[in-house]
Amino acid sequence: VEDNYHESNPYHNAIHAADVTQSMHCYLQEKKVFESTSDLDKMAALIAALTHDLDHPGVNNTFLIVTCNHLAALYQNSSVLENHHWRSAVGLLAESGLLSHFSSQQRQCFILQLKSLILATDITRQQ
């Protein structure tokens, strides 16, 4: 995962990912959250925290859209970076073999949960 964050990026880098992941871990330890969250959901939350800015190029969605970047075209100008982070995360998970330990239904639910969590980081979707 760390290799897919860019050291040259002053904010969206591996240190930021570790910070967000540690914060998510603390949140998940809260009694009500811990007791009401499945193990699979906890895992999705931690992996989403770790990968939510994976391969971030250091520019925002608007820049990618205005400059007709290939990612903007690929994701039809919708949550461009967040879709890229999610797809990158799924690719790493597939490479790692982790998802092969899940049933087909668990894998599908996990990937959709990961997508929902990472796409929720698009601040334009908060309006």
Secondary structure, DSSP 4 states (H G I P E B T S, - for coil): -GGGS-TT-SSSSHHHHHHHHHHHHHHHTSHHHHHHS-HHHHHHHHHHHHHTTTT--SS-HHHHHHTT-HHHHHTTTSSHHHHHHHHHHHHHHHHHTGGGGS-HHHHHHHHHHHHHHHHTT-GGGG-
